């Protein structure tokens, strides 16, 4: 999978100083200060593998733990707000 830019992206992440260079490239993300969302595109081979095996592996280059994450295979994950909705 390769990270791709998307319309809602508002920040670019780079590799941290303490990370070895594992081919890490800049990553376009959306952030609101509470969450950070990136978008990835599968190759045809990866799509077929996901269809056949139903699995996506996630690898964090962070050491002994993994931050809370989620993965989704949907069209956009951003929902347009309609009307006058308020948080309660």
C-alpha positions as CSV (number, residue, x, y, z in Angstrom):
1,X,0.0,0.0,0.0
2,X,1.1,3.5,-0.6
3,X,0.0,6.7,1.1
4,X,-1.9,9.2,-1.1
5,X,-2.8,12.8,-0.7
6,X,-6.5,13.6,-0.2
7,X,-8.6,16.8,-0.2
8,X,-9.0,17.1,3.6
9,X,-5.3,16.7,4.4
10,X,-4.0,19.6,6.3
11,X,-0.6,18.5,7.5
12,X,2.5,16.6,6.3
13,X,4.3,14.2,8.7
14,X,7.9,13.3,8.3
15,X,10.1,10.7,10.0
16,X,11.1,11.4,13.5
17,X,14.7,12.1,14.5
18,X,15.1,8.8,16.4
19,X,13.7,6.7,13.5
20,X,16.1,4.8,11.2
21,X,15.5,5.4,7.5
22,X,13.3,2.5,6.5
23,X,12.2,4.2,3.3
24,X,10.0,6.5,5.3
25,X,8.5,9.3,3.1
26,X,6.4,12.3,4.0
27,X,2.8,11.4,4.9
28,X,-0.1,13.7,4.2
29,X,-2.7,13.6,7.0
30,X,-5.8,15.3,8.3
31,X,-5.5,16.3,12.0
32,X,-7.8,18.1,14.3
33,X,-5.5,17.8,17.3
34,X,-7.3,14.7,18.6
35,X,-6.9,12.3,15.7
36,X,-4.7,11.9,12.7
37,X,-6.1,10.3,9.5
38,X,-4.1,9.2,6.5
39,X,-5.3,7.6,3.2
40,X,-3.6,4.6,1.5
41,X,-4.2,3.0,-1.9
42,X,-3.8,-0.7,-2.5
43,X,-2.3,-2.1,-5.6
44,X,-4.3,-4.6,-7.7
45,X,-2.3,-7.5,-6.1
46,X,-3.1,-6.1,-2.6
47,X,-6.8,-5.7,-3.4
48,X,-7.0,-9.3,-4.6
49,X,-5.2,-10.5,-1.5
50,X,-7.5,-8.6,0.7
51,X,-10.5,-10.0,-1.1
52,X,-9.2,-13.6,-0.9
53,X,-7.8,-13.6,2.6
54,X,-9.8,-10.7,4.3
55,X,-6.8,-9.4,6.2
56,X,-4.9,-6.1,6.5
57,X,-1.7,-6.2,8.5
58,X,-0.6,-3.0,10.4
59,X,3.0,-2.4,11.3
60,X,4.1,0.5,13.6
61,X,7.7,1.4,13.6
62,X,7.5,2.5,17.2
63,X,8.9,-0.3,19.3
64,X,7.2,-2.0,22.2
65,X,3.7,-0.6,21.9
66,X,1.1,0.5,19.4
67,X,-1.1,3.6,19.6
68,X,-4.9,3.2,19.2
69,X,-5.7,2.9,15.5
70,X,-8.5,1.9,13.2
71,X,-8.6,0.8,9.6
72,X,-11.5,1.1,7.2
73,X,-12.1,0.2,3.5
74,X,-14.7,2.8,2.7
75,X,-15.1,5.7,0.3
76,X,-14.3,8.9,2.3
77,X,-14.4,8.6,6.0
78,X,-15.3,12.3,6.3
79,X,-19.0,12.9,6.8
80,X,-20.4,16.2,5.6
81,X,-22.4,17.9,8.3
82,X,-25.9,18.9,7.3
83,X,-28.2,21.3,9.1
84,X,-27.6,22.9,12.5
85,X,-26.2,20.0,14.5
86,X,-24.6,20.6,17.9
87,X,-22.5,18.4,20.2
88,X,-24.3,17.3,23.4
